Amino acid sequence: MSTVIVTDHGFPSLDPERSVLEAAGITLEEIRPVCKNEDDIIRTCPNADVLIVQWAPVNRRVFEALPKVRCIVRYGVGVDNFDLKAAKDLGIVAANVPDYCVEEVSNHALSMILSLCRRIPHDHSQMAAGGWGVGPFRPMPALSDLTLGVVSFGRIARRVMEKAAVFGFDRIACDPFLPDAVFEGTGVRRVDLETLLCTADVISLHCPLVRETRHLINRDTLAQMKPGAILVNTSRGPVVCEADLIDALGSGHLSGAGLDVFEKEPLPTDSPLHTLSNVILTSHAASVSERSVLMLQTKAAEIARDFLQGKRPYSALT
């Protein structure tokens, strides 16, 4: 009998996975306490045919120590904790669940965008302190007078742009890896990164974390952004250099930021981001809803089951 081992997770239970796998005659094992590093995985998972992983790192050392493992599945979209090159070299199938939270993350990003454009965090903090923020007129452009730019144009970014169209944003996107056909009929203009940075009033990040995107948003790229621009990140924390972002917010060069992800998670309690009234912070929660979590667990198990039944996973990356 084949064995699927869940190395780590943050769910209340693994009942959805168990339902899928046991119906197919596949054994499911759960590691407790959860695996936090490669040593934990190597020590606890010698019997695994498939690993389902949330945050634990899976690399060449793990693969070589666990020769029985032929497939790894990530609970989530990003796979920055997987060594895909090693998996490919060793003939191991790596897969993710790329489509479980498109609505949730796009809604979360757009919620941040709208809130920051309407300056709700600033006004809320003023009123929470007993103030009243009407005062002298403060310029606040209409949404239909603003340009929204997205970095990357995958499933989530495209859905953000579909929803943003309702509010009248001018819409631009940068993604050097997609063919022009993907942009056709969307109403979104394709531009390069430099043009996006200097044109967009609001920039929403939706790119994966790879070597080329680590600190993509840094002192230099922030300086290229329009004065008073807004930055939203629901992708991966290290895409943004937080120290440089804090400087740009503190100087007033950026008028606000919405961050669901951070360079270090949990966000340290002494981070200056906690003190800024023009920043929205959420705890890597953009993907979460009751429906999306159930879908994530179910699809991860279905991918493992399909692999063990001789089918190539629909989301295979290697």
C-alpha positions as a printed NumPy array, in Angstrom:
array([[  0.   ,   0.   ,   0.   ],
       [  1.29 ,   3.461,  -0.923],
       [  1.89 ,   6.066,   1.769],
       [  1.36 ,   9.826,   1.672],
       [  2.926,  11.789,   4.524],
       [  1.946,  15.342,   5.463],
       [  5.106,  16.892,   6.883],
       [  3.594,  20.109,   8.237],
       [  0.366,  22.07 ,   8.084],
       [ -1.745,  24.606,   9.949],
       [ -5.199,  23.109,   9.444],
       [ -7.626,  22.041,  12.196],
       [ -7.59 ,  18.487,  10.846],
       [ -6.633,  16.385,   7.833],
       [-10.121,  14.971,   7.355],
       [-10.418,  16.22 ,   3.74 ],
       [ -7.121,  14.546,   2.774],
       [ -8.013,  11.38 ,   4.628],
       [-11.353,  11.154,   2.823],
       [ -9.715,  11.408,  -0.612],
       [ -6.785,   9.084,   0.044],
       [ -8.399,   6.344,   2.086],
       [-11.144,   5.984,  -0.534],
       [ -8.339,   5.131,  -2.97 ],
       [ -6.69 ,   2.651,  -0.587],
       [ -3.777,   4.981,   0.193],
       [ -2.347,   5.382,   3.695],
       [ -2.138,   8.915,   5.096],
       [  0.319,   9.754,   7.858],
       [  0.623,  13.069,   9.694],
       [  3.87 ,  14.128,  11.356],
       [  3.489,  15.638,  14.824],
       [  5.161,  17.806,  15.919],
       [  5.395,  19.234,  12.43 ],
       [  8.593,  19.113,  10.41 ],
       [ 10.421,  22.442,  10.489],
       [ 13.58 ,  21.578,   8.579],
       [ 15.152,  18.999,   6.31 ],
       [ 16.471,  16.945,   9.238],
       [ 12.939,  16.553,  10.573],
       [ 11.682,  15.335,   7.194],
       [ 14.534,  12.875,   6.736],
       [ 14.07 ,  11.452,  10.224],
       [ 10.289,  11.045,  10.11 ],
       [  9.405,  10.259,   6.499],
       [ 11.407,   7.187,   5.33 ],
       [  8.198,   5.373,   4.338],
       [  6.734,   8.141,   2.186],
       [  5.937,   7.67 ,  -1.487],
       [  4.528,  11.209,  -1.651],
       [  5.157,  14.195,   0.624],
       [  2.583,  16.947,   1.088],
       [  4.34 ,  20.008,   2.477],
       [  3.342,  23.469,   3.609],
       [  6.427,  25.362,   4.802],
       [  9.2  ,  22.834,   5.457],
       [ 12.156,  22.999,   3.028],
       [ 12.465,  20.12 ,   0.575],
       [ 15.812,  20.001,  -1.204],
       [ 18.369,  17.699,  -2.796],
       [ 19.548,  16.383,   0.564],
       [ 15.989,  15.347,   1.421],
       [ 15.487,  13.654,  -1.941],
       [ 18.737,  11.721,  -1.703],
       [ 17.998,  10.617,   1.872],
       [ 14.453,   9.493,   0.983],
       [ 14.777,   7.542,  -2.283],
       [ 11.238,   6.166,  -1.942],
       [  9.735,   9.639,  -2.408],
       [  8.741,  10.193,  -6.043],
       [  6.38 ,  13.16 ,  -5.718],
       [  6.134,  16.287,  -3.555],
       [  3.036,  18.464,  -3.319],
       [  2.95 ,  22.011,  -1.938],
       [ -0.025,  23.249,   0.053],
       [ -0.212,  26.548,  -1.833],
       [  0.801,  28.379,  -4.976],
       [  4.396,  29.416,  -4.282],
       [  7.103,  26.771,  -4.28 ],
       [ 10.07 ,  28.756,  -2.964],
       [ 10.628,  26.064,  -0.307],
       [ 11.068,  23.399,  -3.018],
       [ 14.338,  22.766,  -4.847],
       [ 12.788,  22.321,  -8.277],
       [ 16.11 ,  21.83 , -10.035],
       [ 17.022,  18.944,  -7.753],
       [ 13.568,  17.436,  -8.195],
       [ 13.895,  17.615, -11.968],
       [ 17.431,  16.199, -11.917],
       [ 16.28 ,  13.225,  -9.839],
       [ 13.062,  12.578, -11.742],
       [ 10.797,  13.604,  -8.868],
       [  7.453,  15.194,  -9.696],
       [  6.847,  18.48 ,  -7.86 ],
       [  3.389,  20.04 ,  -7.915],
       [  1.516,  22.908,  -6.315],
       [ -2.137,  23.936,  -5.969],
       [ -2.205,  27.041,  -8.168],
       [ -5.924,  27.699,  -8.388],
       [ -7.448,  27.334,  -4.93 ],
       [ -7.45 ,  30.979,  -3.804],
       [ -7.747,  33.16 ,  -6.903],
       [-10.902,  34.868,  -5.654],
       [ -9.629,  35.289,  -2.106],
       [ -6.256,  36.84 ,  -2.954],
       [ -7.65 ,  39.054,  -5.7  ],
       [-10.37 ,  40.275,  -3.322],
       [ -7.803,  40.901,  -0.585],
       [ -5.49 ,  42.847,  -2.89 ],
       [ -8.337,  44.924,  -4.268],
       [ -9.64 ,  45.595,  -0.753],
       [ -6.249,  47.008,   0.19 ],
       [ -6.081,  49.038,  -3.016],
       [ -9.5  ,  50.615,  -2.482],
       [ -8.904,  51.283,   1.207],
       [ -5.568,  52.989,   0.572],
       [ -6.848,  55.014,  -2.371],
       [ -9.688,  56.275,  -0.165],
       [ -7.209,  56.859,   2.717],
       [ -9.316,  54.863,   5.125],
       [ -6.392,  53.704,   7.338],
       [ -5.239,  57.29 ,   7.902],
       [ -8.718,  58.59 ,   8.679],
       [ -9.423,  55.626,  10.946],
       [ -6.249,  56.24 ,  12.971],
       [ -7.144,  59.928,  13.303],
       [-10.611,  59.175,  14.587],
       [ -9.376,  56.393,  16.865],
       [ -7.18 ,  59.035,  18.502],
       [-10.194,  61.327,  18.98 ],
       [ -9.598,  63.526,  15.956],
       [-11.796,  64.539,  13.078],
       [-10.203,  64.45 ,   9.665],
       [-12.383,  66.618,   7.442],
       [-10.383,  69.834,   7.958],
       [ -8.778,  71.527,   4.966],
       [ -9.375,  69.845,   1.638],
       [ -6.938,  67.031,   0.927],
       [ -6.486,  66.056,  -2.722],
       [ -7.946,  62.607,  -3.305],
       [ -8.189,  61.544,  -6.952],
       [-11.226,  59.659,  -8.173],
       [-10.499,  55.987,  -8.762],
       [-11.285,  56.453, -12.45 ],
       [ -8.453,  58.996, -12.663],
       [ -5.862,  56.507, -11.362],
       [ -3.655,  53.977, -13.125],
       [ -3.379,  50.536, -11.545],
       [ -0.366,  48.424, -12.469],
       [  0.253,  44.768, -11.676],
       [  3.619,  43.045, -11.704],
       [  3.053,  39.572, -13.17 ],
       [ -0.134,  38.708, -15.033],
       [ -1.075,  35.256, -13.811],
       [ -4.444,  33.999, -12.609],
       [ -4.686,  36.245,  -9.551],
       [ -3.409,  39.41 , -11.221],
       [ -5.809,  38.95 , -14.131],
       [ -8.703,  38.574, -11.701],
       [ -7.627,  41.726,  -9.842],
       [ -7.733,  43.61 , -13.117],
       [-11.141,  42.231, -14.079],
       [-12.561,  43.456, -10.772],
       [-10.709,  46.788, -10.906],
       [-12.283,  47.557, -14.277],
       [-15.608,  48.094, -12.5  ],
       [-14.099,  51.08 , -10.659],
       [-12.735,  52.676, -13.813],
       [ -8.989,  52.303, -13.2  ],
       [ -6.707,  52.637, -16.192],
       [ -4.949,  49.243, -16.141],
       [ -1.412,  48.239, -17.084],
       [  0.63 ,  45.103, -16.457],
       [  4.201,  43.872, -16.686],
       [  5.027,  40.21 , -17.296],
       [  8.01 ,  39.381, -19.526],
       [  7.214,  35.664, -19.608],
       [  3.734,  35.633, -21.152],
       [  2.819,  35.848, -24.845],
       [  0.899,  38.871, -26.099],
       [ -2.153,  36.669, -26.638],
       [ -2.72 ,  36.51 , -22.873],
       [ -3.28 ,  40.28 , -22.794],
       [ -5.598,  40.41 , -25.795],
       [ -9.195,  41.201, -24.958],
       [ -8.451,  42.041, -21.31 ],
       [ -8.386,  45.817, -21.632],
       [ -5.016,  45.757, -19.861],
       [ -2.078,  47.41 , -21.606],
       [  1.2  ,  45.534, -21.585],
       [  4.205,  47.618, -20.531],
       [  7.733,  46.969, -19.319],
       [  8.647,  47.256, -15.651],
       [ 10.262,  50.679, -15.961],
       [  7.155,  52.107, -17.628],
       [  4.896,  50.533, -15.029],
       [  6.929,  51.944, -12.147],
       [  6.852,  55.506, -13.419],
       [  3.246,  55.419, -14.686],
       [  1.138,  53.59 , -12.103],
       [ -0.509,  55.374,  -9.19 ],
       [ -1.028,  51.996,  -7.531],
       [  1.202,  48.935,  -7.972],
       [  0.064,  45.472,  -6.903],
       [  2.648,  42.675,  -6.778],
       [  1.682,  39.153,  -7.847],
       [  5.004,  37.596,  -8.847],
       [  6.552,  34.394,  -7.503],
       [  9.666,  34.516,  -5.348],
       [ 12.62 ,  33.492,  -7.497],
       [ 16.179,  34.768,  -7.695],
       [ 15.19 ,  37.481, -10.187],
       [ 12.323,  38.83 ,  -8.068],
       [ 14.   ,  38.877,  -4.644],
       [ 14.085,  42.572,  -3.628],
       [ 12.616,  43.516,  -6.993],
       [ 11.146,  46.46 ,  -5.106],
       [ 14.133,  48.246,  -3.609],
       [ 15.535,  51.723,  -3.161],
       [ 16.115,  52.158,  -6.898],
       [ 12.763,  50.852,  -8.116],
       [ 10.896,  52.713,  -5.38 ],
       [ 12.586,  55.927,  -6.512],
       [ 11.179,  55.323, -10.01 ],
       [  7.623,  55.189,  -8.681],
       [  5.419,  58.271,  -8.869],
       [  5.42 ,  60.545,  -5.819],
       [  2.408,  59.623,  -3.719],
       [  2.067,  56.156,  -5.248],
       [  0.687,  53.149,  -3.375],
       [  2.265,  49.681,  -3.165],
       [  0.36 ,  46.463,  -2.387],
       [  2.034,  43.081,  -1.892],
       [  0.062,  39.84 ,  -1.582],
       [  2.695,  37.67 ,  -3.285],
       [  5.862,  36.942,  -1.294],
       [  7.507,  39.122,   1.345],
       [ 11.099,  39.08 ,   0.054],
       [  9.97 ,  40.55 ,  -3.277],
       [ 10.109,  43.853,  -1.353],
       [ 13.086,  45.206,   0.582],
       [ 11.214,  46.292,   3.699],
       [ 13.905,  48.683,   4.925],
       [ 13.761,  50.598,   1.644],
       [  9.96 ,  50.566,   1.653],
       [  9.881,  51.961,   5.192],
       [ 12.18 ,  54.787,   4.092],
       [  9.948,  55.57 ,   1.101],
       [  6.851,  55.648,   3.307],
       [  8.537,  57.715,   6.001],
       [  9.791,  60.298,   3.526],
       [  6.352,  60.67 ,   1.974],
       [  7.515,  59.463,  -1.433],
       [  4.877,  56.729,  -1.191],
       [  1.49 ,  57.639,   0.244],
       [  0.673,  54.148,   1.476],
       [  1.238,  50.412,   1.348],
       [ -0.791,  47.259,   1.874],
       [  1.23 ,  44.221,   2.958],
       [  0.002,  40.684,   3.534],
       [  3.472,  39.124,   3.33 ],
       [  6.805,  40.031,   4.888],
       [ 10.505,  39.295,   4.661],
       [ 10.352,  37.601,   8.045],
       [  7.143,  35.971,   9.247],
       [  5.661,  36.557,  11.739],
       [  6.488,  40.24 ,  11.293],
       [  8.772,  41.231,  14.203],
       [  6.97 ,  43.251,  16.855],
       [  9.621,  45.978,  16.654],
       [  9.17 ,  46.538,  12.91 ],
       [  8.568,  50.227,  12.102],
       [  5.74 ,  49.068,   9.839],
       [  3.591,  48.665,  12.954],
       [  3.811,  52.387,  13.664],
       [  2.793,  53.792,  10.269],
       [ -0.764,  55.067,   9.864],
       [ -0.635,  54.827,   6.068],
       [  0.043,  51.08 ,   6.016],
       [ -2.378,  48.141,   6.114],
       [ -0.876,  44.959,   7.585],
       [ -2.46 ,  41.505,   7.418],
       [ -0.918,  38.243,   8.567],
       [ -0.37 ,  36.293,   5.323],
       [ -4.12 ,  35.762,   5.251],
       [ -5.039,  36.832,   1.721],
       [ -5.66 ,  33.26 ,   0.588],
       [ -7.928,  32.285,   3.463],
       [-11.62 ,  31.5  ,   3.4  ],
       [-13.495,  28.429,   4.549],
       [-13.991,  27.441,   0.925],
       [-10.406,  28.026,  -0.195],
       [ -8.868,  26.086,   2.701],
       [-11.109,  23.085,   2.017],
       [-10.236,  23.293,  -1.671],
       [ -6.513,  23.479,  -0.898],
       [ -6.565,  20.396,   1.296],
       [ -8.752,  18.433,  -1.094],
       [ -6.778,  19.31 ,  -4.22 ],
       [ -3.429,  18.538,  -2.592],
       [ -4.722,  15.078,  -1.688],
       [ -6.18 ,  14.573,  -5.166],
       [ -2.826,  15.435,  -6.734],
       [ -1.094,  12.853,  -4.528],
       [ -3.761,  10.268,  -5.319],
       [ -3.595,  10.901,  -9.057],
       [  0.184,  10.533,  -9.06 ],
       [ -0.005,   7.214,  -7.212],
       [ -2.613,   6.038,  -9.717],
       [ -0.231,   6.715, -12.585],
       [ -1.598,  10.084, -13.697],
       [  0.528,  13.172, -14.179],
       [ -0.672,  15.937, -11.814],
       [ -2.415,  18.809, -13.592],
       [ -0.115,  21.266, -11.805],
       [  3.173,  19.389, -12.193],
       [  6.171,  21.735, -12.25 ],
       [  8.861,  19.131, -13.002]])
